[in-house]
Amino acid sequence: MGKQIAGILLSIFVLFSCVSCSQPVNSEQTQPATMIDVQIVYKNNQICYSIIENGDETSLYMFNAAAQPIYDIYGLSATAADLQPGMKVSLSYDGYILETYPLQFSGVSEIRVTDLGANSVEFLSSMISGMFPSSTPAEIEQWEITFSGDEFLNAKEKRALEFFLNEKWEGTAIKVEPKDEEKRKNAGRINVTTTNNKDETVTLTVNIASGLPDQAPMERTMTVHLEKGKWTM
């Protein structure tokens, strides 16, 4: 009798073990997140606009930092308010890209700051826009921005600058380093000249020529240095 009871109990144990083994696994718990390294170039409230660090792709991306686990460069807990233009971050998302403009990372689940970088796009955008105190860029149908001297923005950052000035200067078109077929005869022209100095400062000269007969060219020169990821005078 004891052997029969033991046999029945063993059969029940094996049955339940097999049932538990056959239970489906929650795919959401096992699907690994996709990670990508990006640099934030602009921020509007909790929406961060970024460029991909590796490779040659110049597309602009955005992601929502609201209510996400965020960690600073030391691995300490942070908030969306702590994220600043110039910061480089490692972004975890679900692997999907929404085809908005700019493109958007879907299902962001974690943001980790990896480096401070430099807020070059935001800084130069503000510097150029600040040179129009009494006139509006919209008086000109198209502005063409060119660069000379030492590099201040890379190709990805130039595309980001083009996007943000187009957003900011409604009523006109902005072309950064335009191709020959994109150039217009009566376009306003902005040239940014950069000089890297021996004391690790950078001298920036911005020359703006609208081409309008009643507007003389404007020029501004300033020497700046990078401090904790921000360009300051």
GROMACS elastic network, one bead per residue, 0.5 to 0.9 nm:
[ bonds ]
;  ai    aj funct       b0    kb
    1     4     6  0.51014   500
    1     5     6  0.63339   500
    1     6     6  0.86385   500
    2     5     6  0.52139   500
    2     6     6  0.61653   500
    2     7     6  0.85656   500
    3     6     6  0.50520   500
    3     7     6  0.60786   500
    3     8     6  0.86599   500
    4     7     6  0.50172   500
    4     8     6  0.62362   500
    4     9     6  0.86889   500
    5     8     6  0.51025   500
    5     9     6  0.62151   500
    5    10     6  0.85833   500
    6     9     6  0.51582   500
    6    10     6  0.61279   500
    6    11     6  0.86517   500
    7    10     6  0.51007   500
    7    11     6  0.62351   500
    7    12     6  0.87249   500
    8    11     6  0.51329   500
    8    12     6  0.62915   500
    8    13     6  0.86799   500
    9    12     6  0.51120   500
    9    13     6  0.61774   500
    9    14     6  0.86893   500
   10    13     6  0.50566   500
   10    14     6  0.62144   500
   10    15     6  0.85912   500
   11    14     6  0.51739   500
   11    15     6  0.61200   500
   11    16     6  0.87235   500
   12    15     6  0.50679   500
   12    16     6  0.62674   500
   12    17     6  0.85308   500
   13    16     6  0.53641   500
   13    17     6  0.61033   500
   13    18     6  0.87019   500
   14    17     6  0.50129   500
   14    18     6  0.62092   500
   14    19     6  0.86623   500
   15    18     6  0.52851   500
   15    19     6  0.63029   500
   15    20     6  0.87689   500
   16    20     6  0.61604   500
   16    21     6  0.85477   500
   17    20     6  0.52467   500
   17    21     6  0.62192   500
   17    22     6  0.87860   500
   18    21     6  0.50234   500
   18    22     6  0.62914   500
   18    23     6  0.89477   500
   19    22     6  0.52534   500
   19    23     6  0.66234   500
   20    23     6  0.54010   500
   21    24     6  0.84080   500
   22    25     6  0.89372   500
   24    27     6  0.86151   500
   25    28     6  0.87408   500
   25    29     6  0.79692   500
   25    30     6  0.78586   500
   26    29     6  0.55450   500
   26    30     6  0.68388   500
   26    31     6  0.89050   500
   27    30     6  0.52209   500
   27    31     6  0.58375   500
   28    31     6  0.55213   500
   28    32     6  0.85290   500
   29    32     6  0.81104   500
   31    94     6  0.87297   500
   32    94     6  0.80571   500
   33    92     6  0.58411   500
   33    93     6  0.56478   500
   33    94     6  0.53822   500
   33    95     6  0.69071   500
   33   108     6  0.88991   500
   33   109     6  0.80018   500
   34    91     6  0.80757   500
   34    92     6  0.55081   500
   34    93     6  0.53320   500
   34    94     6  0.58055   500
   34    95     6  0.51533   500
   34    96     6  0.88177   500
   35    90     6  0.66163   500
   35    91     6  0.54430   500
   35    93     6  0.64358   500
   35    94     6  0.86535   500
   35    95     6  0.80750   500
   36    52     6  0.77204   500
   36    53     6  0.85304   500
   36    89     6  0.83403   500
   36    90     6  0.56888   500
   36    91     6  0.52898   500
   36    92     6  0.66801   500
   36    93     6  0.82517   500
   37    51     6  0.88470   500
   37    52     6  0.62675   500
   37    53     6  0.58018   500
   37    54     6  0.73811   500
   37    88     6  0.71597   500
   37    89     6  0.58209   500
   37    91     6  0.61762   500
   37   114     6  0.87569   500
   38    50     6  0.60923   500
   38    51     6  0.55224   500
   38    53     6  0.50278   500
   38    54     6  0.80943   500
   38    61     6  0.89290   500
   38    87     6  0.85986   500
   38    88     6  0.57662   500
   38    89     6  0.55783   500
   38    90     6  0.64774   500
   38    91     6  0.72287   500
   39    49     6  0.83394   500
   39    50     6  0.52154   500
   39    51     6  0.54279   500
   39    52     6  0.64481   500
   39    53     6  0.63355   500
   39    85     6  0.78762   500
   39    86     6  0.62647   500
   39    87     6  0.57291   500
   39    89     6  0.61243   500
   39    90     6  0.87567   500
   39   115     6  0.89942   500
   39   117     6  0.77335   500
   40    43     6  0.73950   500
   40    48     6  0.62616   500
   40    49     6  0.56546   500
   40    51     6  0.66782   500
   40    62     6  0.87287   500
   40    83     6  0.82938   500
   40    84     6  0.70984   500
   40    86     6  0.53682   500
   40    87     6  0.55470   500
   40    88     6  0.62749   500
   40    89     6  0.76027   500
   40   117     6  0.89514   500
   40   119     6  0.82283   500
   41    48     6  0.77391   500
   41    49     6  0.58587   500
   41    50     6  0.52670   500
   41    51     6  0.70931   500
   41    84     6  0.82721   500
   41    86     6  0.55163   500
   41    87     6  0.78246   500
   41   118     6  0.85225   500
   41   119     6  0.63694   500
   41   120     6  0.76279   500
   41   121     6  0.59996   500
   41   122     6  0.65303   500
   41   157     6  0.76255   500
   41   160     6  0.74527   500
   41   161     6  0.88973   500
   42    47     6  0.86487   500
   42    48     6  0.61734   500
   42    49     6  0.51726   500
   42    50     6  0.69826   500
   42    84     6  0.77165   500
   42    85     6  0.50556   500
   42    86     6  0.78460   500
   42   119     6  0.79833   500
   42   121     6  0.74037   500
   42   122     6  0.60123   500
   42   160     6  0.86285   500
   42   164     6  0.84488   500
   43    46     6  0.69365   500
   43    47     6  0.58352   500
   43    49     6  0.59785   500
   43    50     6  0.87708   500
   43    83     6  0.82800   500
   43    84     6  0.69473   500
   43    85     6  0.62832   500
   43   122     6  0.88448   500
   44    47     6  0.52488   500
   44    48     6  0.65156   500
   44    49     6  0.81318   500
   45    48     6  0.79941   500
   45    80     6  0.86163   500
   45    81     6  0.80500   500
   46    63     6  0.85224   500
   46    64     6  0.59529   500
   46    65     6  0.54384   500
   46    66     6  0.57601   500
   46    80     6  0.61216   500
   46    81     6  0.73082   500
   46    83     6  0.87187   500
   47    62     6  0.67253   500
   47    63     6  0.58283   500
   47    65     6  0.62338   500
   47    66     6  0.78719   500
   47    80     6  0.89349   500
   48    61     6  0.83326   500
   48    62     6  0.54145   500
   48    63     6  0.54557   500
   48    64     6  0.63231   500
   48    65     6  0.69673   500
   48    83     6  0.83120   500
   48    84     6  0.85860   500
   48    85     6  0.81881   500
   49    60     6  0.69216   500
   49    61     6  0.56525   500
   49    63     6  0.67237   500
   49    85     6  0.85144   500
   49   102     6  0.81042   500
   49   160     6  0.86881   500
   50    59     6  0.89043   500
   50    60     6  0.59473   500
   50    61     6  0.51219   500
   50    62     6  0.57979   500
   50    63     6  0.80765   500
   50    85     6  0.86711   500
   50   160     6  0.83178   500
   51    57     6  0.84212   500
   51    58     6  0.70509   500
   51    59     6  0.67397   500
   51    60     6  0.53536   500
   51    61     6  0.60546   500
   51    62     6  0.84946   500
   51   156     6  0.66534   500
   51   157     6  0.75416   500
   51   160     6  0.79141   500
   52    55     6  0.75211   500
   52    56     6  0.85766   500
   52    57     6  0.71800   500
   52    58     6  0.76920   500
   52    59     6  0.78849   500
   52    60     6  0.79274   500
   52    61     6  0.78788   500
   52   156     6  0.83118   500
   53    56     6  0.86057   500
   53    57     6  0.88758   500
   53    88     6  0.82278   500
   54    57     6  0.81091   500
   55    58     6  0.87937   500
   56   155     6  0.84924   500
   56   156     6  0.79294   500
   57    60     6  0.89122   500
   57   156     6  0.73130   500
   58   155     6  0.67844   500
   58   157     6  0.78980   500
   58   158     6  0.87241   500
   58   159     6  0.66387   500
   58   160     6  0.83043   500
   59   102     6  0.76449   500
   59   103     6  0.76771   500
   59   156     6  0.71988   500
   59   159     6  0.75444   500
   59   160     6  0.81490   500
   60   101     6  0.80420   500
   60   102     6  0.54294   500
   60   103     6  0.64239   500
   60   104     6  0.87358   500
   60   156     6  0.79779   500
   60   159     6  0.76477   500
   60   160     6  0.64020   500
   60   163     6  0.85002   500
   61   101     6  0.79656   500
   61   102     6  0.52122   500
   61   104     6  0.54352   500
   61   105     6  0.71338   500
   62   101     6  0.87574   500
   62   102     6  0.63313   500
   62   103     6  0.62384   500
   62   105     6  0.64805   500
   63   103     6  0.87724   500
   63   104     6  0.57616   500
   63   105     6  0.55246   500
   63   106     6  0.76164   500
   63   108     6  0.73905   500
   64    67     6  0.86730   500
   64    68     6  0.84268   500
   64    80     6  0.89355   500
   64   104     6  0.87055   500
   64   105     6  0.83803   500
   64   108     6  0.75680   500
   65    68     6  0.57816   500
   65    69     6  0.85901   500
   65    70     6  0.81592   500
   65    79     6  0.83185   500
   65    80     6  0.55245   500
   65    81     6  0.89408   500
   65    83     6  0.85663   500
   65   108     6  0.79256   500
   65   110     6  0.88012   500
   65   111     6  0.78452   500
   66    69     6  0.89619   500
   66    79     6  0.82482   500
   66    80     6  0.61285   500
   67    70     6  0.87467   500
   67    79     6  0.81350   500
   67    80     6  0.77711   500
   68    79     6  0.79848   500
   68    80     6  0.78313   500
   68   108     6  0.74441   500
   68   109     6  0.61287   500
   68   110     6  0.59758   500
   68   111     6  0.72198   500
   69    77     6  0.75156   500
   69    78     6  0.77567   500
   69    79     6  0.77481   500
   69   109     6  0.68781   500
   69   110     6  0.50464   500
   69   111     6  0.63088   500
   69   112     6  0.83902   500
   70    75     6  0.88495   500
   70    76     6  0.83080   500
   70    77     6  0.59160   500
   70    78     6  0.51714   500
   70    79     6  0.58981   500
   70    80     6  0.71957   500
   70    82     6  0.89813   500
   70    83     6  0.88404   500
   70   110     6  0.60529   500
   70   112     6  0.57788   500
   70   113     6  0.79003   500
   71    74     6  0.75441   500
   71    75     6  0.51412   500
   71    76     6  0.51847   500
   71    78     6  0.51325   500
   71    79     6  0.78300   500
   71   110     6  0.82671   500
   71   111     6  0.63824   500
   71   113     6  0.61994   500
   72    75     6  0.52134   500
   72    76     6  0.54136   500
   72    77     6  0.64075   500
   72    78     6  0.58729   500
   72    79     6  0.87896   500
   72    82     6  0.81181   500
   72    83     6  0.85052   500
   72   111     6  0.86619   500
   72   112     6  0.61277   500
   72   114     6  0.75873   500
   73    76     6  0.74404   500
   73    89     6  0.88578   500
   73   112     6  0.71627   500
   73   114     6  0.53111   500
   73   115     6  0.64211   500
   73   116     6  0.80070   500
   74    77     6  0.89111   500
   74   113     6  0.82471   500
   74   114     6  0.85249   500
   75    78     6  0.87940   500
   75   112     6  0.75013   500
   75   113     6  0.80268   500
   78    81     6  0.81195   500
   78    82     6  0.63547   500
   78    83     6  0.83946   500
   79    82     6  0.54535   500
   79    83     6  0.73137   500
   80    83     6  0.54891   500
   80    84     6  0.87894   500
   81    84     6  0.77285   500
   83    86     6  0.89888   500
   83    87     6  0.70438   500
   83   113     6  0.81610   500
   84    87     6  0.59077   500
   84   116     6  0.86432   500
   84   119     6  0.80059   500
   84   229     6  0.87913   500
   85    88     6  0.86936   500
   85   116     6  0.88353   500
   85   117     6  0.84624   500
   85   118     6  0.73025   500
   85   119     6  0.50212   500
   85   120     6  0.83151   500
   85   121     6  0.82863   500
   85   122     6  0.69819   500
   85   229     6  0.83312   500
   85   230     6  0.84414   500
   86   115     6  0.86482   500
   86   116     6  0.61764   500
   86   120     6  0.70092   500
   86   121     6  0.82465   500
   86   122     6  0.84261   500
   86   229     6  0.61864   500
   86   230     6  0.75105   500
   87   113     6  0.67728   500
   87   114     6  0.76413   500
   87   115     6  0.58966   500
   87   117     6  0.51317   500
   87   118     6  0.68704   500
   87   119     6  0.76522   500
   87   229     6  0.72300   500
   88   112     6  0.85325   500
   88   113     6  0.58790   500
   88   114     6  0.55495   500
   88   115     6  0.50198   500
   88   116     6  0.60699   500
   88   117     6  0.61181   500
   88   118     6  0.89580   500
   89   111     6  0.64660   500
   89   112     6  0.52862   500
   89   114     6  0.52070   500
   89   115     6  0.70394   500
   89   116     6  0.88518   500
   90   110     6  0.82075   500
   90   111     6  0.59175   500
   90   112     6  0.50981   500
   90   113     6  0.63656   500
   90   114     6  0.66277   500
   91   108     6  0.72160   500
   91   109     6  0.79047   500
   91   110     6  0.60782   500
   91   112     6  0.65759   500
   91   113     6  0.87671   500
   92    95     6  0.84426   500
   92   107     6  0.82902   500
   92   108     6  0.57267   500
   92   109     6  0.55415   500
   92   110     6  0.50926   500
   92   111     6  0.64564   500
   92   112     6  0.86370   500
   93    96     6  0.75420   500
   93   105     6  0.66549   500
   93   106     6  0.60739   500
   93   107     6  0.50627   500
   93   109     6  0.56309   500
   93   110     6  0.73597   500
   94    97     6  0.87190   500
   94   105     6  0.80659   500
   94   106     6  0.60581   500
   94   107     6  0.50387   500
   94   108     6  0.66125   500
   94   109     6  0.78439   500
   95   105     6  0.77592   500
   95   106     6  0.70638   500
   95   107     6  0.79268   500
   96   104     6  0.86066   500
   96   105     6  0.64849   500
   96   106     6  0.54142   500
   96   107     6  0.77144   500
   97   100     6  0.86373   500
   97   103     6  0.66311   500
   97   104     6  0.55841   500
   97   106     6  0.57301   500
   98   101     6  0.88221   500
   98   103     6  0.58624   500
   98   105     6  0.63592   500
   98   106     6  0.64135   500
   99   102     6  0.77289   500
   99   103     6  0.52497   500
   99   104     6  0.67537   500
  100   104     6  0.62840   500
  101   104     6  0.76527   500
  105   108     6  0.67375   500
  108   111     6  0.79082   500
  113   116     6  0.77137   500
  115   229     6  0.87622   500
  116   119     6  0.89099   500
  116   228     6  0.67303   500
  116   229     6  0.50712   500
  116   230     6  0.87059   500
  117   120     6  0.89121   500
  117   228     6  0.82662   500
  117   229     6  0.52736   500
  117   230     6  0.83109   500
  118   121     6  0.84495   500
  118   226     6  0.72545   500
  118   227     6  0.86862   500
  118   228     6  0.80936   500
  118   230     6  0.56535   500
  118   231     6  0.71823   500
  119   122     6  0.56076   500
  119   123     6  0.60274   500
  119   124     6  0.86387   500
  119   229     6  0.63099   500
  119   230     6  0.55045   500
  119   231     6  0.68192   500
  120   123     6  0.51253   500
  120   124     6  0.60358   500
  120   125     6  0.84078   500
  120   152     6  0.74256   500
  120   153     6  0.69374   500
  120   157     6  0.80434   500
  120   230     6  0.77993   500
  120   231     6  0.71795   500
  121   124     6  0.53825   500
  121   125     6  0.60080   500
  121   126     6  0.85820   500
  121   153     6  0.73301   500
  121   157     6  0.62390   500
  121   158     6  0.76853   500
  121   160     6  0.71090   500
  121   161     6  0.57746   500
  121   164     6  0.88282   500
  122   125     6  0.52112   500
  122   126     6  0.62469   500
  122   127     6  0.86265   500
  122   161     6  0.78189   500
  122   164     6  0.86440   500
  123   126     6  0.53015   500
  123   127     6  0.61440   500
  123   128     6  0.87557   500
  123   230     6  0.81520   500
  123   231     6  0.69163   500
  124   128     6  0.61130   500
  124   129     6  0.84626   500
  124   161     6  0.80763   500
  125   128     6  0.54183   500
  125   129     6  0.61540   500
  125   130     6  0.85251   500
  125   161     6  0.65534   500
  125   164     6  0.75156   500
  125   165     6  0.67796   500
  126   129     6  0.51441   500
  126   130     6  0.59330   500
  126   131     6  0.88468   500
  127   130     6  0.52366   500
  127   131     6  0.68661   500
  127   206     6  0.85042   500
  128   131     6  0.55351   500
  128   132     6  0.78164   500
  128   190     6  0.86575   500
  128   206     6  0.72362   500
  128   208     6  0.85998   500
  129   132     6  0.59678   500
  129   133     6  0.85141   500
  129   137     6  0.85593   500
  129   165     6  0.82335   500
  129   168     6  0.86434   500
  129   169     6  0.86224   500
  130   133     6  0.65432   500
  131   134     6  0.87969   500
  131   208     6  0.83795   500
  131   218     6  0.75975   500
  131   219     6  0.83094   500
  131   220     6  0.79479   500
  132   135     6  0.54165   500
  132   136     6  0.62041   500
  132   137     6  0.72790   500
  133   136     6  0.79273   500
  135   138     6  0.86732   500
  135   139     6  0.79167   500
  136   139     6  0.59543   500
  136   140     6  0.83733   500
  136   169     6  0.82083   500
  137   140     6  0.59377   500
  137   141     6  0.84882   500
  137   142     6  0.87587   500
  137   143     6  0.80533   500
  137   169     6  0.63986   500
  137   170     6  0.84022   500
  137   171     6  0.82222   500
  137   172     6  0.69780   500
  137   188     6  0.87738   500
  137   210     6  0.85272   500
  138   141     6  0.66378   500
  138   142     6  0.82964   500
  138   169     6  0.65037   500
  138   170     6  0.65718   500
  138   171     6  0.50520   500
  138   173     6  0.84332   500
  139   142     6  0.89985   500
  139   171     6  0.81124   500
  139   172     6  0.76339   500
  139   210     6  0.87836   500
  140   143     6  0.69191   500
  140   171     6  0.85565   500
  140   172     6  0.64158   500
  140   173     6  0.84815   500
  140   186     6  0.83864   500
  140   187     6  0.68516   500
  140   188     6  0.63018   500
  140   210     6  0.70483   500
  140   211     6  0.87207   500
  140   212     6  0.85197   500
  141   171     6  0.75123   500
  141   172     6  0.50091   500
  141   173     6  0.63424   500
  141   174     6  0.89260   500
  141   186     6  0.82298   500
  141   187     6  0.67519   500
  141   188     6  0.79522   500
  142   172     6  0.55249   500
  142   174     6  0.58478   500
  142   175     6  0.74622   500
  142   183     6  0.87780   500
  142   184     6  0.75328   500
  142   186     6  0.80258   500
  142   187     6  0.50721   500
  142   188     6  0.62197   500
  142   189     6  0.86280   500
  143   172     6  0.74423   500
  143   173     6  0.62062   500
  143   175     6  0.62132   500
  143   176     6  0.83427   500
  143   184     6  0.89721   500
  143   187     6  0.54961   500
  143   189     6  0.56344   500
  143   190     6  0.71469   500
  143   210     6  0.81676   500
  144   173     6  0.85601   500
  144   174     6  0.60989   500
  144   176     6  0.58467   500
  144   177     6  0.69653   500
  144   178     6  0.66838   500
  144   183     6  0.74511   500
  144   184     6  0.85629   500
  144   187     6  0.65726   500
  144   188     6  0.61833   500
  144   190     6  0.61233   500
  144   191     6  0.83795   500
  145   162     6  0.86780   500
  145   174     6  0.75702   500
  145   175     6  0.62167   500
  145   177     6  0.58436   500
  145   178     6  0.76622   500
  145   188     6  0.86183   500
  145   189     6  0.60119   500
  145   191     6  0.57380   500
  145   192     6  0.75617   500
  146   175     6  0.88304   500
  146   176     6  0.62155   500
  146   177     6  0.50611   500
  146   178     6  0.79542   500
  146   189     6  0.78548   500
  146   190     6  0.63488   500
  146   192     6  0.63316   500
  146   193     6  0.86845   500
  147   150     6  0.86371   500
  147   151     6  0.80197   500
  147   152     6  0.85056   500
  147   153     6  0.87978   500
  147   176     6  0.87350   500
  147   177     6  0.74550   500
  147   190     6  0.85635   500
  147   191     6  0.56625   500
  147   193     6  0.58880   500
  147   194     6  0.78296   500
  148   151     6  0.76671   500
  148   191     6  0.73738   500
  148   192     6  0.62814   500
  148   194     6  0.65131   500
  149   152     6  0.87813   500
  149   192     6  0.83976   500
  149   193     6  0.53945   500
  149   195     6  0.60317   500
  149   196     6  0.86700   500
  150   193     6  0.75272   500
  150   194     6  0.51067   500
  150   195     6  0.55220   500
  150   196     6  0.64614   500
  151   154     6  0.69453   500
  151   193     6  0.88808   500
  151   194     6  0.67182   500
  151   195     6  0.83693   500
  151   196     6  0.86478   500
  152   193     6  0.88036   500
  152   194     6  0.65227   500
  152   195     6  0.88508   500
  152   202     6  0.88875   500
  152   204     6  0.89183   500
  153   156     6  0.78108   500
  153   157     6  0.54526   500
  153   158     6  0.59854   500
  153   161     6  0.89923   500
  154   157     6  0.52760   500
  154   158     6  0.62162   500
  154   159     6  0.88918   500
  155   158     6  0.51453   500
  155   159     6  0.65390   500
  155   160     6  0.88525   500
  156   159     6  0.53390   500
  156   160     6  0.64686   500
  156   161     6  0.88309   500
  157   161     6  0.61361   500
  157   162     6  0.86039   500
  158   162     6  0.62250   500
  158   163     6  0.87075   500
  158   176     6  0.64736   500
  158   177     6  0.80853   500
  159   162     6  0.50650   500
  159   163     6  0.63587   500
  159   164     6  0.88584   500
  159   175     6  0.89372   500
  159   176     6  0.70721   500
  160   163     6  0.51002   500
  160   164     6  0.63104   500
  160   165     6  0.86880   500
  161   164     6  0.52722   500
  161   165     6  0.61353   500
  161   166     6  0.84417   500
  161   176     6  0.77185   500
  162   165     6  0.54529   500
  162   166     6  0.61284   500
  162   167     6  0.86629   500
  162   174     6  0.59696   500
  162   175     6  0.62317   500
  162   176     6  0.57404   500
  163   166     6  0.51902   500
  163   167     6  0.62723   500
  163   168     6  0.87161   500
  163   174     6  0.79967   500
  164   168     6  0.60601   500
  164   169     6  0.84558   500
  165   169     6  0.56680   500
  165   170     6  0.85425   500
  165   173     6  0.86079   500
  165   174     6  0.66794   500
  166   169     6  0.53532   500
  166   170     6  0.65359   500
  166   171     6  0.86200   500
  166   172     6  0.72496   500
  166   173     6  0.61116   500
  166   174     6  0.56324   500
  166   175     6  0.87069   500
  167   170     6  0.63180   500
  169   172     6  0.62585   500
  169   173     6  0.78966   500
  169   174     6  0.83451   500
  170   173     6  0.79983   500
  175   178     6  0.53753   500
  175   179     6  0.87797   500
  175   182     6  0.77335   500
  175   183     6  0.82443   500
  176   179     6  0.89516   500
  178   181     6  0.79040   500
  178   182     6  0.56183   500
  178   183     6  0.61579   500
  179   182     6  0.52256   500
  179   183     6  0.66214   500
  180   183     6  0.54712   500
  180   184     6  0.87990   500
  181   184     6  0.82916   500
  183   186     6  0.89686   500
  183   187     6  0.74870   500
  184   187     6  0.52953   500
  184   188     6  0.88978   500
  185   188     6  0.89836   500
  186   210     6  0.87006   500
  186   211     6  0.70506   500
  187   210     6  0.73303   500
  187   211     6  0.74091   500
  188   208     6  0.75772   500
  188   209     6  0.58401   500
  188   211     6  0.59326   500
  188   212     6  0.84592   500
  189   207     6  0.80839   500
  189   208     6  0.59218   500
  189   209     6  0.52574   500
  189   210     6  0.62271   500
  189   211     6  0.79181   500
  190   206     6  0.69277   500
  190   207     6  0.55950   500
  190   209     6  0.63902   500
  190   210     6  0.83031   500
  191   205     6  0.79961   500
  191   206     6  0.57634   500
  191   207     6  0.52441   500
  191   208     6  0.66758   500
  191   209     6  0.87295   500
  192   204     6  0.69045   500
  192   205     6  0.57355   500
  192   207     6  0.65952   500
  192   208     6  0.89421   500
  193   203     6  0.81055   500
  193   204     6  0.57991   500
  193   205     6  0.51072   500
  193   206     6  0.65069   500
  193   207     6  0.83622   500
  194   202     6  0.68881   500
  194   203     6  0.58187   500
  194   205     6  0.66247   500
  194   206     6  0.89478   500
  195   201     6  0.86495   500
  195   202     6  0.56812   500
  195   203     6  0.50993   500
  195   204     6  0.66416   500
  195   205     6  0.86985   500
  196   199     6  0.85389   500
  196   200     6  0.68345   500
  196   201     6  0.63717   500
  196   203     6  0.65426   500
  196   204     6  0.89628   500
  197   200     6  0.55370   500
  197   201     6  0.53389   500
  197   202     6  0.56891   500
  197   203     6  0.72152   500
  198   201     6  0.71991   500
  198   202     6  0.89495   500
  199   202     6  0.86435   500
  200   225     6  0.69283   500
  200   226     6  0.84668   500
  201   223     6  0.65411   500
  201   224     6  0.56243   500
  201   226     6  0.75387   500
  202   222     6  0.83065   500
  202   223     6  0.55031   500
  202   224     6  0.53022   500
  202   225     6  0.60884   500
  202   226     6  0.86568   500
  203   221     6  0.69980   500
  203   222     6  0.57112   500
  203   224     6  0.63186   500
  203   225     6  0.87863   500
  204   220     6  0.80455   500
  204   221     6  0.55689   500
  204   222     6  0.54599   500
  204   223     6  0.62126   500
  204   224     6  0.76846   500
  205   219     6  0.69747   500
  205   220     6  0.55998   500
  205   222     6  0.66172   500
  205   223     6  0.87972   500
  206   218     6  0.80835   500
  206   219     6  0.55484   500
  206   220     6  0.53554   500
  206   221     6  0.64925   500
  206   222     6  0.89352   500
  207   217     6  0.70189   500
  207   218     6  0.57395   500
  207   220     6  0.66627   500
  207   221     6  0.87569   500
  208   216     6  0.89254   500
  208   217     6  0.55518   500
  208   218     6  0.50658   500
  208   219     6  0.62240   500
  208   220     6  0.88847   500
  209   212     6  0.81308   500
  209   215     6  0.80560   500
  209   216     6  0.71242   500
  209   218     6  0.65593   500
  209   219     6  0.87634   500
  210   213     6  0.86261   500
  210   215     6  0.68987   500
  210   216     6  0.78637   500
  210   217     6  0.68698   500
  210   218     6  0.88498   500
  211   214     6  0.86615   500
  211   215     6  0.73191   500
  211   216     6  0.81429   500
  211   217     6  0.80329   500
  212   215     6  0.54554   500
  212   216     6  0.78661   500
  213   216     6  0.75287   500
  215   218     6  0.85802   500
  222   233     6  0.73432   500
  223   232     6  0.85571   500
  223   233     6  0.61446   500
  224   231     6  0.61058   500
  224   232     6  0.53261   500
  225   230     6  0.81626   500
  225   231     6  0.55253   500
  225   232     6  0.55991   500
  225   233     6  0.64110   500
  226   229     6  0.61697   500
  226   230     6  0.55100   500
  226   232     6  0.63588   500
  226   233     6  0.88623   500
  227   230     6  0.53457   500
  227   231     6  0.63155   500
  227   232     6  0.69059   500
  228   231     6  0.84620   500
